[in-house]
């Protein structure tokens, strides 16, 4: 090895040690100022409620102010794109639904970012099922009853949907149940639920919070949940899988991410704080009341979840015949 190559290799090693040392120092001093959490949805909505809860609980652990900033638009994509432009020092993160940080790559022609390359996973936080629901005035007590009812409609059946997951679940049920039903899109769940109970729709998948609330009021009947195993939230409600359609399963989730190139020590610190929050009975009670469950895990767990969702949704979007926007 020449003297020049030794100098070059020594310089590279010194640079590497400097970067490692700088990252460690940053993690040790973290946080140095207030933390901002982006939320991709409007104030007052379900996503915003979750984000503000975690921000409130994170504040005493971090020892600094924790602010929530709503960056709305494009089903949460705008907030993630903004995060990718933030300084990767741990003082800006996002708590997002699964779509913008994983499978929206199949639902949009261009996100303006790469959900894998441009993000650093921190922690999964929340999971919740979708629930297959019908008008309680109909003589439908099971998934089997529903498929018989829809087939008897001879192509005149309709289902409601608001977002990618309800569409995918309904289309999977159509595919494996071998029946036809036209899709009716809604801007919000309340309008869809109203049309369901007025007889304009035959079925739909609703997120668990809305489904549980509407069921308690007697406005709809819950037939099955979309998780592979029965949900602790609704232990008496069977899964679509155990009703004869094991392929029809999806779990929705929220998770925390940082910009790419954030020092791993910072992600580890945030993850540890989130695990403390998720481990309390107060958090479990809060999430259960909102139709959700704690979803603890490591950054690597979230990385695997993200990769799995991106891979699965490639086939699901094709099956549901969803055209990228």
N, C-alpha and C positions, 0 to 999 in steps of 0.2 A: 504494500500500500504506500502511495506517495505521500510526501509531506502535505501537499495541497489537499489530497483526499482526506487525510487525517484532520486537517483544519476544518474542512467542510463538514465531516461527520461530527466533529466536536462541537461545531457551531449549531448543528441540527439538534444534538443532544441537549445543549444548553438551552436552546429555544424551547424544546419539549419540556424540560424541567421548569423553565420559567412559566410556561402555560399551565402546567400542573399546579405549580405553587400559587399562581395567581387565582386559579379556580378554587383551590383549597382555602385561600385567604378570603375570597368572596363568600364562600359558603359559611366560613366561620363568622364573618361579620354580618351575615344576612339575618333579618332584613335591615337595611340602613335607613329606610324611609317608608312611607306608606305603600301599601300593596293595592293594586287595582285588579279587580276581577271583571272581565267582560262577560256580559250576558247577551246572547244573540236574539232575544225576544223581548217584547214590550214590558214595561213595568206593570205589576199587578197580575200577570198571567202565571200559570203553573210553573214554568221554567224559572221565572223571576223569583218566585217564592222560594224555590229550592236554593238558588244562588245566594239570595240575601240571608237565608238561614246559615249557610256555611260561612259566609263572610262574617256574620255576627259571632259565630263560634270560633272562627280563626283569629279574630282580633286579640283576645287575651293571650293566646298561645304565641302569636308572633310578636306581641308587645308593641305593635305599631297600628295606626289606623288602617282599616281595610275598607276600600270604597268599591261600590258596584257601579259599573258603567254599562248602560244598555246600548249596544251597537246593533240595531235591528236591520233586517232585510235578507232576502234570498234564503229563507228558511234556516237562518243561523250562519250562513256562509260569510256574510259581511263581517261579523264579529271575529271569525277565525282568520280571515284575510287581514284584518287590522292587527290581530295578535302577531302574525308573522312579520309585521313591520316594526314591532316593539323591540326595545333593547333586551337582549337575552340575559338579563341579570336577576330574574326571579321576582321582579317587582310588578310585572304584568302577567297575568295568566287568564285562562278562560275555564269556566265550568259550562260544558256543552252537552247537548243531546248527542246521540251516536251519529246521526246523519252527517252533520258538517265536518266531523273529524274522522269519518270512515266512508260509509257507503254512498254519500252524495256524489262521490266521484263517478258513480254509474248513473246518477239521476240528472246531472248537469253536463253540458258539453264542455264548459270551462269553469273551474272553481276559482281560478286566479291564484291557486296555491296547491301544494302537494301535501295531503294530510299526514303522510308518513315522514317525508324528508324535511318538512318545514315545522314539525312539532316535536316536543319532548313530552312523553307520557309521564304523568304524575301519579294519578290514582283513579280507579273506578270509584264511584260514590253512591249511586242510586240505581236500583233496577225496579222495573214494574212490568206486569203483563198487559196485554190487550185482552178484551173479553168479547166473545161472540154474543150478541144480544138480539132479541126479537121483541115484537109487540106482545105484551102479556095477555092481550085479548085474543090472541091466536092459540089454537090447540096444539102448540109446539112445546114439548118438554125436553127435547134432546136434539143433538146434532143429527141423529138419524131421522127424527121427525121433520127437521128443517129440510134435509135433502129431499125427502119424499114430497114435502109441500112445494118446494121450488120446482121439482121435476113436473109436478102436476100443473104448474103454471104454464108449461109448454113455451118457454122462451119469453114470457111476459114479466118475469121476476126482475127486481132491482135491488141493488145494495148501495148503501151510502159509504162515503169515505172522505177523510180529511187528512191527507198526508201519505207518504210512501208506504209506511208499515201497514196501515189498514188496507191499502190497495193490494199489497203483496199477499197478505193473509187471505183476503177474500178471493183473489185470483187462484191461490193455491188450493183453497177449499173447492172452488169451481172445477179446477183441473182434476183433482184426485176424487172429488165427489161425482164427477162426470155429469155436470148440469150447467145450464146457461143462466146468466143474470147480468143485466146491464148495469154499468157503473154510473153513479150520480155523485159528482164532486161537490163538496161543501167547504165554505171558508171557516166554519166553526162547528164544533160538536153539538152545540145547543140546537142549531137549526136542523142538523141531521137527526137528532133524537126526536125533535118535534115531528118531523116527517115520518119517522119510524112508527110512532104511536098513533099517527093519523092515518096509517094504512098506505102511505105512498111508497114505503120501502118494505122489503121483506126481511132484511137482516143487515147487520153491519158489525164491524169490530171497533170498539171504543176503548180508549185507555182506561185503566182500572179505576182511577179517581172519579171520572165522569160516570162510568158504568155503576160503580158502587153507590154513588149519590143518587142517581136516577132510579136504581133498583130499590133503595130504601124508601123512595117516594112512591113506589109501585108503578113507575112509568115505563119500566121495561123489565124483561126477564133475562137473566144471565144463563146461557147454556153451557159455555166452556171457556177456559182460559187458554192463552196462546203459549204458555210455557211448557217445556217438556215434562216437568213434574208439577204436581199440584202446588199452587201458591199458598204460602202461609197466610196471606191476606184473605184468601177465599178457600179454605180447606174443604168445604163441602161442594165446591164447584169442580166438576171433572175437567180434565184437559181435552183439547181437541184430539190430541194423540191417542188418549185412552178411549176416545169415542169412535176410533176406527181410522183416524187419519194421522199417523205418526209424523208424516212429512210437514204437516201444518203447524209449525212452531216458530216463535220469535219472542225474544225478550228485549224490551227497550231499556235504555240506560243513560245515565249522565256520568261524565267523568271530567277530571281536571287535566289540563295540558298547559305547558309553557312553550315559548318559542324555541326553535331548534338552536343548538349551540349553548343553551343554558347549562352552566356547570352541574354535573350530576349530584354534587353535594347539596345544591339548592333544592333540586327535585326530591332528594331523599329527606331533607328537612320538612318540606311541605307534605310529603307523603306521611311522615310520622305524625304530624299534626292532624292530618285528615283521619288517620286511623284512630287517634284518640277521640276525635269527635264522633266517628262512626261507632265507637265502642260503648257509648253511653246509652242508658235506657231512655234518656230524654230525646235523643236523636231517633231512636227506634220508634218511640211513641209518636213523635212529630211526623216521621215519614209514613208510618202505618196509617195515621189519620188522613194523610194526603194520597193514600192508595199506592204507596211504594215501600220498598225495603232497603236497608243499608246494604251496600255492595263494597265491602272492604277488599283491598288488594294492593300489590306492589306495582311499581312502574313496569316491571316485566310482565305482570299479569295483564295490565292494560295494553301493553304493546301487542301481546298475543291476541287479546280480544279485538283490538283494532284490525289486525291482519286477518283474523278469522271472518270478521264482518265484511271486509272489503272483498274477500274471496267468495263468500257465500252469496253476496248480493249481485255478483256478476251473473250468476245463473237465475237468481230470483227475478231480476229486472227483465230478463229475456222471457221467463215463464209468464210474468204478468203483462208482458207486451207494453212496458212503459217506455215512452220515447223521451230521451234526454231533453231537458229544456235548454 
